[in-house]
Amino acid sequence: MKPLRYYKNYLLQHKLKYLLQKWPELYRQIQLRRYRDQPNYSQIISPDSDILIEGYPRSANSFGTKAFKFANGTDTYKIATHLHVYSQVILGIRYKVPTMVMIRHPYDCVISYAAMVSDLTSYEQFVKSTDISWYLEDYIVFYKNLKPYKGQFLLASFKEVSTDYGKVMESLNDMYGVNFIPFEHTDENVQTVFSISDTHLSPSPHREAIKKKFVEEMDALKETKMYKEACDLYDYWVKSK
């Protein structure tokens, strides 16, 4: 039998978040209060944000943000990023902020995200308090709720960001009429971005070992309706680019 915190985590960290995002401005105000004394306060979207880089976790959000700063300067622009909620994207559109949304296949990013979270504690602690299917549900909620806003932001696949981010940034400039300096996607520049970034951006041998356990869990979900819906959403977005 799962401990009480297992069900509490699902209600507070997932279901409540889904509910509150239905009112994007309310959710934003809650996050502003929550993070008011923390460094990531500035990552919450606002009308004076210069750019929004957002997506489901482990979809190249961190690389995209760090590479943008590498090309344009660390403090040159106010970057909203890393809330990993669709309501942040909706507000970016409403505020007319240049908005880039990353996307990666659910199988890969859910496994990677679960491994990263588990790496912060332990796999044993993870399975007592979390379920990987919740992360798959998060993926569905994020990209499904952006369907009404198709064409109102730049969609960038994990492959595009990780192989030619400069071209992605050029597309963003063209779409919004802005002049951000594109990242020169050379091996040297990529290695520099990794070297100046937090450890979670780079591959980790320990995390890779944990991933093998989550691969088994995701494989067990492959025949579920939830997994199919997540994959269909990915195909919808990538094929409609």
N, C-alpha and C positions, 0 to 999 in steps of 0.2 A: 504493500500500500504506500502511495506517495505521501510525503509529509505535507503539512498544511501550507508551507511556504510555496510549494509547487503550484497549487491552485491560486494562491494569493498573487504570485508572480504573473500568472497568465492573465488574471483579471486587471491588475494594475499596470503592468508593463506592456500589455498588448490590447486587450479589449477596451480598456478605458482610453488608451491612446487612439484607437480607431474611432471611438465615439467623439472625442474632443476635436479631432481633425475635421469633422463635418462643419465646424465653425473656425475657419483658418485664422481669423484675427483673434478670436478668443484663445486658441491654442498658442498663438504667438505671444500674447500677453502673459500667459502662464509661463512660457519658457523664458521670457524677459525677467520675470520675478525669480524664477528658479535659478537662473545663471547670472544674476545681476552683479555678483562679486567674483565671478570666475572669468578666466581668460577667453573662453569660447562665447562670451556674451556677444561679441561683435560678429559672430558667425550666424546669428539669427537675422533673417531677412528684414530689411527696413527700406523705406522709400529712398534713402540716400545710399543704399548699397550700389556698388559699381558693377558687380557681377554676381551671379548665383551659380555655384557648381554643386549639383546635388544628385543623389541616386541611392539605390539600395546599398548597404555596406558591402565592401569588398568588390566593388565594381569599377575600381580605378579612381574613386573620388579623391583619395589622398594624393595619388600621383598627379592627377589633374590639377589639384590645388597647388601642390609644391612646384610643379613644372611651370604653372602660370606665374608664380612668385619668382621663380628662377629667371624667367624671361622678362618680367615686367618690374621687378623690384619687390622686396618684402612688404614695404609699407606704402607703396604707390597707390594701391586701390583697396577699397573696402570690399572684402570678399565674404559673401554669405555662403555657408557650406556645412555639411556634416550633421545636419539634424536628422537626415534619413527619413523624412516624412513628406508625403505628397502635398500637405497643406502649405509647406514652405515654397514649393514650386508654384502653386496657385497664386500665392501672394507675390511672388516674383513677377508673374505675368501681370497681375493687377497693378503692381507698382511700375511696370514697364522697365524692369531691370533685365539686361541681357542674361538669359537663362540657359544653362547647359545641363542636360540630364543624362547621366551615365546609365548604361544597361549591360548586364552580363547574363549568361544563361543561368537559370535558377539552380541547376544541379551544382555548378561550380561555385557560385557566390554563397549559397546557403551553407555548403560544406566548409568553405573557407571562413565564413563568419562564425560558424559554430566552433571551429577549431581555434579561432582567435579568442573568442570569449572563454572557452574552456582553458586555454593556455594561461589565462589570468588567474585561474584558481586550480582546478584539476578536472579531469574528465568525470571522475566520480561525483564531484560536487555539482557539475553541470547536469548530469542525468537525474540528480535528486531534486533539482529546482527548475529545470527547463526541459523542453521537448523540441527537437529539431523541426517538427511539423509546425510549431508556432512561427519559426523563421520563414518557412515556406508560405504560411498565411500572411506574414508581413509583406513578403514579396508581391503577393497577389493584390493586397490592399493598396500598396504603393502604386503599381503600374496600372491597375484597373481604374483607379480613380483619376488618372491623368488622361484617360481616353477622350473625355469631352474637350480636352485642351490640345489635342493633336494639331501640330502645325504652328503652335504658339510658343514653342521653345525648340532649341536645338537638341536633338537626340544624338548621343555619341555612344557607339558600342565599345565594349571593353577592348576588343581587338584594335579598333581605330585609335583609341586613346593610347594604347600601349605600343603601337607601331608607328603612328604618324600623327602625333598630337598637334604638330604645327598646322597640318591641313585642317584638323578639327577647329582650331582657333581661327584660321582664315575663314572658315564657313560661318563661325559665330560673328566675326567682323562684318561679313557680307550681309548676314541676316539682320543685324541690328544697326548697321551703319556706324560701327565703332572702330577704334584703331588700336586694339591691344597688340602688343608685340608677340608674334607667333613663336612658340617654342621650337628651337632647332633640334630635331629629334635625332641626334647622333648618339652613338654608344657612349662617348665620353660625357655628354650632358646628362644622359640617363643615369649613368653611374654616379655622377655628382649629386643629382636629385636624391638618389637612394642614400648616399652617404651623409647627407645633411638632414635626413628625415628620421622620424621615430622608427623604432625597430619593427613595428607592426606592418610598415610598408614593405619591408624586405622579406624574402623567404626565410623561414626558421626551421631548422632540422627537427626541433621538438614539436613544432606545430604540424609539420609534415607527417610525423608519426601519429599524432592525434587524428589527423584527417582520415587515416585509414579506418578508424573506428566509425567516423561519421559517414564514410562512403557506404558502409554496410547498412547504416540506418536510412540513408537516402535511397539506396537500392530497394529497400523494403517498402518505400513509399511510391515506387515507380508505377504501380498499377492502380494508384488511388486517383480519385476524381480531382483532388487538390493538386497533385503533381501535374496532371494533364492540363489543368487550368493555368498553372504557372508557366508551363512550356508553351501553351497556346498564346499566352500574353506576350511572351518573349518573341515568338514568331510574328505575331501581329505587329509589334513595334519595329522589329528589324526589317521585315519584308516590306513595310510601308514607308521606309525611309526614302 
